[in-house]
Amino acid sequence: MADEKKDKRDHGEGSVSQRKDGSWTARIMIGHLANGNPKIKAFYGKTENEVKKKLRDYKKNIEAFSSENVAKMSLSVYMQNWLEVYKRPNLKPTSYDRLDDNKRLHVDSSLGYMHVKNITADDIQKHLTNLSERGYGYSTVKKVYMLLNACFNHAIANGDLQRNPMAPIESPKQKEYKRKEVNILTDSEIMRFTDEAYKKFEYSTDIYVHRLGAVYILMLNTGIRVGELIALKWSDYNEREKTIQVSGNVVTVKNRDKKTPDDPSYVQVFQSAKTISSQGRKIPLNKAAMLAIQNLKTVNTGNP
């Protein structure tokens, strides 16, 4: 590679190289792409020893997943390895957290203990039916179905299974689930909400009880999500056009790089919008939203 200085073989399997910026990378071929080109997995780190360790750990993990061991492996262990090795590198932190939570909450306690090669279509269908009967909605059941199906499809592609036990099972249908009612605020409730947001202390006509109460009024009148609002900058506000532009959001995700017990379990990260079209999404502002923004400017700058 153009940005690498050295290229060493790590015990004959995979290569270890130093990059021009001083960091290190380890690469190993894990298969072939559809066009016949080699499929490479790379590991990065600050030192040579760090990437060598990552490469060795990966190879040990691959060895542990031999056909003999998979036959005795629980679905929970097999799925965790699939998520960490194959899914995590290609997903946004929030997407990976959702898959990991789905596994922990809706697979581990039911199918997770079973040997991956012994699970049948009946086992899975009973589990999905049980989720529905316990009151879980269409979205949850569909996500569990997709998680299981993707994992078993990987097992087939990897040569760990000969058939997918999900094959006879139909995907959940939304029409078979009761839709949740969406409750909206009445006009009188909106007035009470607004009065509370802009409430001031009795001893001062200049100090708001809720310093950022106008934030809630902005959300109420635009439909903007909390994470999107946190990610907004003043430059996203166009007073002349009466719009705000949303280009991303701030999300709270599990801190998977936690080094010590004192490190936070969750961290906030900025994520760009999912699609090109949504990166330029402009939200029109009505009179109430414009007043809310002006109020926020006053609170933050002290100037009217």
KENUMAR-523895 format. One record per residue: residue in one letter; x, y, z of N, C-alpha, C in turn. Coordinates in steps of 0.05 Angstrom, whole numbers, plus 32768, in hexadecimal, padded with zeros to 4 digits. Each point is the difference from the previous one (the first is absolute). Layout:
BEGIN
aXYZXYZXYZ ...
***
This chain:
BEGIN
m80117FE880007FEF80188000801180198000 a7FF680157FF4801080197FFC8007800D801A d7FEF7FFC80158005800E8019800E7FEF8014 e800C7FEA7FF9800E7FEE8012801E7FFF7FFB k800F7FFE8016801D80007FFE800B7FE38000 k7FF67FEF8012800A7FE680037FEB7FEB7FFB d80087FE87FF97FED7FEA7FFC800D7FE7800A k7FF67FF68016800B7FE8800D7FEB7FEA8000 r80087FE77FFF7FEE7FEA800380007FF8801D d7FE87FFC800B7FFD7FF8801C7FFD7FE28001 h80177FF2800380007FE380017FF47FF47FE7 g8003800D7FEA7FF77FF57FE67FE380037FFB e7FF0800C80127FE480037FFB7FF8801D8005 g7FF9800E7FEB7FFA801C8002801980117FFE s7FFD801A7FFD801780127FFE7FFC80178013 v8017800A8009800080178013801180167FF3 s7FF480187FFF800E80177FF37FFE80198010 q801480117FFD7FFF801A800D7FF880157FEB r7FEF801280087FF680147FEE8011801A8002 k7FFD80117FED801080197FFF7FFB80128018 d7FE87FFE800C7FFA80118017800B7FF4801A g800E7FE87FFE800B7FF480187FEF7FEA800C s7FE77FFF7FF97FEE7FEB800A80067FE57FF2 w7FF47FEB800A80057FE57FF47FE67FF47FF7 t80027FED7FED7FE97FF17FF680077FE37FFC a7FEE7FEF800680037FE37FFA7FE97FF77FEE r80077FF07FEC7FEC7FF77FEC80017FE27FFE i7FE97FF47FFB7FFF7FE37FFB7FE97FFB7FEC m80057FED7FEE7FEC7FFA7FEC7FEC7FEC800D i7FE680067FFE7FEC7FF0800D7FED7FF37FEC g800680037FE67FEF7FF47FEB8003800F7FE6 h7FEC7FFD7FEF8000800E7FE77FE5800E7FFB l800280177FF27FE8800F7FF97FF37FF37FE8 a7FE8800A7FF97FF17FF47FEA800F80027FE6 n801180157FFD800F80037FE7801A7FF08000 g80057FF1801580187FEF80018017800D800F n7FFF801A80058015800D800E80017FF7801E p80188001800C80017FF8801C7FF080138013 k7FF47FF480147FF2800F8014801280038018 i8007801980078014800580147FF3800C801A k80097FF680177FF8800D80198019800E800B a7FFC8019800980168010800A7FFC8008801D f80168002800E80008009801C801480178002 y7FF98015801080108017800280088006801D g8017800B800580098007801B801780137FFF k800880098018801680138002801B7FF38000 t80017FE68007801A7FF280017FFF7FE67FF1 e80177FF57FF980027FE77FF27FF57FE98012 n8007800080197FF77FEB80127FE180008003 e7FF580187FFF7FE3800280037FF17FF37FE9 v800980057FE77FF27FF47FE980067FE27FFE k80197FF8800880067FE480007FEE7FF08013 k7FFB800C80177FEF7FF380147FE37FFD7FF4 k7FF780167FF37FE57FFF7FF47FFE7FEA7FEB l80157FFD7FF180017FEC7FEB80007FE4800C r80117FFC801580017FE6800D7FE57FF9800D d7FF48014800D7FE67FFA800D7FEB7FF97FEB y8001800D7FE97FED7FFA7FEB80037FE47FF6 k801A7FF87FFC80057FE57FF67FF87FEB8014 k80058006801A7FF77FED80157FE27FFC7FFF n7FF280177FFC7FE37FFF7FFF7FF67FF07FE9 i800D80037FE97FF97FF07FE880047FE28005 e80177FFA800E80067FE480067FEB7FF48013 a7FF6801180127FEC7FF680147FE67FF97FF2 f7FFC800D7FE87FE77FFB7FF280047FEB7FEA s800E7FEB800680027FEA7FED7FE57FF17FFF s7FFC7FF07FEC7FE77FF27FFC7FF97FEE8018 e80157FF5800D7FFC7FEE80177FF680108018 n800B801880047FF8801080177FE5800D7FFC v7FFA80087FE77FE6800C7FFB7FE97FED8006 a80047FE67FFC7FEC7FEC80057FF88001801E k8012800780117FFB8001801D7FFB801C800B m800080137FEE7FFE801C80097FE380098003 s7FFB801180147FE5800A80047FFB80177FEC l7FE780047FFA7FF880167FED800A801A800B s7FFE8004801A8009801A800C801D80067FFB v80117FEC8003801D80047FFC800580047FE2 y7FF37FEF7FEF800580027FE37FF7801C7FF6 m7FE8800880097FF6801A7FF680118017800A q800A7FFF801980118015800A801980037FEF n800C7FEA7FF8801880017FEF7FF9800C7FE5 w7FEA7FF87FF57FF7800B7FE67FFC801E8001 l7FF4800980167FFB801D8003801A800F8003 e80127FF780118019800E8005801380007FE9 v80027FE97FF280147FFE7FEB7FF6800A7FE5 y7FE77FFA7FFA7FF680067FE57FEE80187FFE k7FF1800680157FEC80167FFF800B801A800B r800D7FFF801780098019800D801180127FEE p80147FF57FF1801180127FF07FF0800F7FEA n7FE87FF67FF97FF2800C7FE97FE780108008 l7FFC8003801A7FE7800D8009800680198011 k7FED801280008002801780127FFC7FF6801C p800C800D80147FFD7FF7801C7FE37FFB8008 t7FEE80127FF87FE47FFC80097FF47FE77FF3 s80077FFB7FE77FF57FE87FF3800B7FE7800D y801980008007800C7FE9800D7FF47FFC801C d7FFC8016800E7FF37FFE801B7FE57FF37FFE r7FF180077FEB7FE57FF57FFD80017FE27FFC l80127FF77FEF80037FE37FFB80097FF2801A d8013800C800E800B7FF480187FEA7FFE8016 d7FF0801580027FEA800080147FEB7FEC7FF8 n7FFA7FFE7FE67FEC7FEC7FF780097FE48008 k80197FFB7FFB800B7FE580077FFD7FFB801E r80098014801080017FFD801D7FE47FFD800C l7FED80107FF67FE58000800B7FED7FEB7FF5 h80047FF97FE67FEB7FEF7FF3800B7FE67FF4 v801A7FFA8004800B7FE77FF6800D7FF08017 d8012800E800F80107FF280147FEF7FF08014 s7FEA800C80097FF07FF380157FEE7FEA7FF7 s7FFE7FFD7FE57FED7FEB7FF6800F7FEC7FEE l800A80097FE9800E7FEE7FEE801E7FFF8005 g800A8013800E801D80048002800F7FE9800B y7FF47FF18013800E7FE9800C80017FE77FEF m7FF07FFF7FEA7FFE7FE97FEF80197FFE7FEE h80087FE77FF980167FFC7FED7FF7800B7FE5 v8011800F7FF37FF9800D7FE77FF77FEC7FEB k800C7FE880007FF97FEC7FEB7FE77FF08007 n7FF5800480197FE97FF180087FE6800F7FFF i8002801A7FFA7FE8801180007FEF7FFA7FE7 t7FE67FFD80047FEE7FF97FEB7FED80177FFA a7FF27FFE7FEA7FEC80147FF87FEA80028015 d7FF97FE9800C7FEB80008015800A80118018 d80197FFD8008800B800F80177FFD801F7FFA i800880087FE87FFF801C7FF97FE4800B7FFE q7FEE7FF07FF37FE580097FFD7FF28003801B k80057FED80127FF48002801B800A8019800E h801A80067FFC800B8018800E7FF480197FF5 l7FFD80037FE67FF480187FF47FE380038008 t7FF17FE980017FE4800180087FFE8008801D n80137FF7801180008006801C8004801E8004 l8012800C7FF08005801D80027FE6800F7FFA s7FF27FF87FEB7FE7800D7FF97FEB7FFE8016 e7FFE7FE8800C7FEC7FFB80158007800F8019 r8019800680048008801080187FFD801E7FFC g7FF680077FE97FF9801C7FFB801480117FF1 y80167FF37FF68013800F7FF07FF480067FE5 g800680187FF67FF580097FE7800D7FF57FE7 y7FF580087FE9800B7FF77FE7801D80077FFC s800880188007801C80097FFB80147FEE800F t7FFA7FF9801A80127FF0801080027FE47FF4 v7FE87FF37FFA80007FE57FF6800E7FFE7FE5 k7FFC80147FEF800D80007FE6801E80038002 k800980108013801D80038004800D7FE7800A v7FF27FF18012800B7FE7800980017FEC7FEA y7FEB7FFF7FEF7FFF7FEE7FE9801880067FED m8004801A7FFA801680087FEE801B7FF9800C l80038004801A801A7FFA800E80077FE37FFE l7FEC7FEF800680047FE37FFF80067FF77FE3 n7FF0800A7FED80037FF87FE4801C80087FF5 a800980188007801A80097FF680167FEF800C c7FFE7FF9801A80147FF0800D80027FE47FF4 f7FE97FF47FFB80007FE57FF4800980017FE3 n7FFA80157FF1800A80027FE5801E80038000 h800B800E8014801D80028002800C7FE48006 a7FF37FF18011800A7FE5800780017FEE7FE7 i7FED80037FEF80007FF07FE7801680097FEE a8003801B7FFC8015800B7FEF801C7FF9800A n80027FFD801B801A7FFA800C80057FE28001 g7FED7FEF7FF780037FE380017FFB7FF4801B d7FF4800F80127FFB7FF5801B7FE57FF18002 l7FEE80067FEE7FE67FF37FFE7FFA7FF87FE4 q7FF17FEB7FFC7FF87FF77FE57FE6800C7FF8 r7FEF800780137FE6800C7FF97FF880158015 n7FEE80117FF77FF7801680127FE57FF7800C p7FFF7FFD801B7FE77FF7800D7FEA80157FFD m800780187FF77FEC80157FFD7FF07FFD7FE6 a800A7FEF7FEE7FF47FFE7FE57FE17FFC8000 p7FF57FEF80117FE37FFB7FFF7FF08016800E i800E8013800D7FF2801480117FFA80197FF0 e7FE7800980007FF980187FF1800780198011 s800880147FF28006801A800D7FE7800B800D p8002800B80187FE8800C800D7FF380157FEE k7FE6800180017FF080137FEF7FF480158012 q800480197FF87FF7801680117FE280008004 k7FF17FF87FEC7FE2800080037FF67FEE8016 e80117FED80097FF77FEE80158005800B801C y800C801880018006800C801A7FEF80198004 k7FF7800480187FF080188006801180197FFF r7FF780137FF2800E801A7FFE7FFD8010801A k8016800C80097FFE801180177FF4801B7FF9 e7FEF800980127FF4801A7FFB801380168007 v800080157FEF8011801780057FEF8016800C n8007800880187FF18015800D800D801B7FFB i7FF080147FF8800A801A7FFB7FF580148014 l800F801680047FF7801480137FE880107FF5 t7FEE800680127FEA80127FF88009801D8000 d7FF080117FF58007801D80008004800B801C s7FEF7FF880128002800A801C801A7FF5800D e80077FE77FFA80187FF4800B8019800E7FF5 i7FFF80087FE68016800E7FF48004801B800E m7FEA800D80068001801B800D800C7FFD801C r7FF87FEB800F800A7FFC801B801E7FF97FFE f80087FF07FED801B7FF87FFC801280187FFA t7FF680127FEE800F80187FF9800280138017 d7FEA8004800F80018011801780157FF78015 e80027FE6800480137FF58013801D80037FF6 a80047FFC7FE5801B80027FF5800B801D8002 y7FEE80147FFE8008801C80017FFB800C801C k7FFB7FF080147FFA800B801A8018800E800D k7FFB8016800D8015800F800D7FFC8001801E f80168004800F7FFE8002801D7FF080198008 e7FF17FFD80167FEF80178009801180188008 y80187FFA800B80108016800A8010800E7FEA s7FFF7FF57FE7800F800D7FEA7FF27FFA7FE6 t7FFC80157FF17FF27FFD7FE680157FF97FEA d80197FFD800780157FFB7FEC800B7FE38002 i7FFA7FF28015800C7FE580047FEB7FEB7FFC y80067FED7FED7FED7FEA7FFB80047FEA8014 v7FEA7FF4800880007FE98012800F7FE97FF2 h7FFA7FFC7FE6800D7FEC7FF08012800E7FEB r801A80018006801280107FF07FFF7FF97FE2 l7FFC7FE77FF97FFF7FF77FE47FE47FF67FF9 g7FEC800C800D7FE57FF87FFA7FF880037FE3 a800C80147FF37FFA80057FE380097FE87FEF v80137FF0800980087FE87FF17FE97FEE7FFB y7FEF7FFC80157FE97FEF7FFD7FEB800B7FED i7FFE801A80007FED800D7FED800A7FFC7FE4 l801A80027FFC800C7FFB7FE57FFA7FE47FF7 m80047FED80127FFB7FE47FF97FE27FFB7FFA l7FEF800D80107FE37FFD7FFD7FF7800A7FE5 n800C80157FF67FF7800D7FE7800F7FF77FE7 t80157FEF8003800F7FF77FE880007FE27FFD g7FFC7FF1801680027FE37FFF801C7FF68000 i801380128004801D7FF8800080057FED8017 r80117FEC7FFC80077FED80148015800C8014 v80017FF480188012800A8015801D80007FF6 g80097FE97FF5801B7FFE7FF7800780147FE9 e7FED80057FEF800380137FEA8003801C800B l7FF0800680148000801B800C801B8005800E i800A7FEC800F80198003800E801780057FEC a7FFE7FF57FE8801580037FEC7FFF801A7FF1 l7FEA800F80047FFD80197FF1801580158008 k800980107FEC8011801780057FF180197FF7 w80088017800A7FF280197FF8800280047FE2 s80157FF67FF4800380037FE37FEB7FF07FF0 d7FF27FED800E7FEC7FF07FF37FE580107FFE y7FFF8016800E7FE880108001800180167FEB n7FEC80017FEE7FFE80147FEB7FE880128006 e80068017800C7FEB801280087FF0800B7FE9 r800E80057FE97FF3800B7FE97FEC7FEC7FF4 e80097FE77FFD7FEF7FEC7FF57FED7FF38014 k80048006801A7FF07FF5801680027FE17FFF t80187FF6800180057FE37FFF80177FF98012 i80017FE7800880187FF4800C80077FE77FF0 q801A7FFC7FFD800A7FE97FF0800B7FEB8012 v7FF77FE77FFC80097FEA801080137FEF7FEF s80187FFC800A80147FF17FF2800B7FE88010 g7FF67FFC801880097FEA80107FF28000801B n80097FEF80127FF58000801B80157FF58013 v7FFB8006801A80117FF680157FF27FE9800D v800E7FE980037FF47FE8800B80107FF78018 t7FF37FF28012800E7FF4801780037FE27FFB v80197FF7800180067FE47FF980117FF48017 k80017FE6800080117FF28014801D80067FFB n800F80058015801D80057FFE800E7FE57FFE r80047FF67FE8800D7FE67FFC801E80018001 d800B80198004801D8003800380078006801D k7FEE7FF9801280058006801C80197FF2800A k8012800F800C801A7FF5800980007FFA801E t7FF38012801080007FFD801E7FE48001800A p7FFB7FF680187FE58002800C7FF5801C8003 d8012801380017FF8801C80037FF7800D7FE6 d80077FF47FEA7FF8800A7FE67FE17FFE7FFD p7FF480147FF37FE27FFF7FFD7FF77FE87FF0 s7FE97FF580087FF57FE97FF27FF480087FE5 y7FF880197FFE7FF4800A7FE7800D801A7FF8 v800280057FE7800C80197FF57FEE800B7FEB q8002801A7FFB7FF1800D7FEB801180047FE8 v7FF67FF97FE8800F80047FE77FEE800D7FEC f800D800E7FED7FF1800D7FEB7FFF7FED7FE8 q7FE87FFD7FF47FFC7FF07FE97FF580117FE9 s800C7FFE7FE97FF5800E7FE97FE67FF47FF8 a7FF0800F7FF07FE67FF67FF780037FE67FF1 k7FEB7FEF800080027FE57FF4800280017FE2 t7FF380137FF3800080017FE38009801C7FF6 i800880017FE7800880197FF47FE980148000 s7FE87FF77FFA7FE980127FFF7FFA800C801B s80037FEF80167FF9800B801A80168013800B q80187FFF7FF48015801280097FF8801D7FFA g7FF080047FEC7FF8801B7FF97FE380068008 r7FF67FF080147FE4800380087FFC801B800E k7FEE800F7FF67FFA801A800C7FE47FFF800D i7FFF800A80187FE68000800E7FF6801D8001 p7FE880047FF57FF4801B80017FF88008801C l8002801980077FFA8009801A7FE780128000 n7FED7FF980117FE880118003800780178014 k7FEC8010800580048018801180097FF8801C a7FF47FEB800B80077FF7801B801D7FF68001 a80087FF27FEB801C7FF58000801480177FFD m7FF980147FF0801280177FFD8003800F801A l7FEA8003800F8001800E801A80117FF08014 a7FFE7FE57FFE800F7FEF8012801E80047FFB i800880017FE6801C80047FFA800A801B8009 q7FF080157FFD8007801A800980038000801F n7FEF7FF1800D80027FFE801D801A7FF38008 l80077FEA7FF280197FF28006801980127FFC k7FFE80117FEB801680127FFB800380148018 t7FE98009800A800180138016800B7FF38019 v7FF87FE7800580097FF28018801E7FFB7FFE n800A7FF97FE8801C7FF97FFD801380187FFE t7FF680167FF6801180187FFC7FFA80178013 g7FE87FFF800B7FF8801680117FF680187FF1 n80007FFE7FE57FF780167FEF7FE57FF97FF4 p7FEE80147FFD7FE67FFB7FF480037FFB7FE2 
***
